[in-house]
Amino acid sequence: MSRFFTIKKKNKGSQKKPLFIIVSKNSFKKAVERNKVKRRIRSIIKPLEKELRFDITIIPNKEFLEKKAEDAKKEIVYTFKHERIIL
């Protein structure tokens, strides 16, 4: 878990898709911001998709958009390794 997002993991195949991104209107008021967050997360996870050991749901919070893209990538990869979502 990170202070910039929450990750929920389930057994592989238990969700229709291996990745869900939930972006709340309460955290991001404008649709442009919500879409930007989703695009950023998808671009970070795309190269890691084959390594995923679980189906995951990511819920970012307000601070996620304030982070630089490179810092967000490092944070996601570190959290995935720490939680053993990827090897």
Helices and strands as residue ranges (DSSP letters): E 5-11, E 19-21, H 31-45, G 46-51, E 54-60, H 62-66, H 69-82
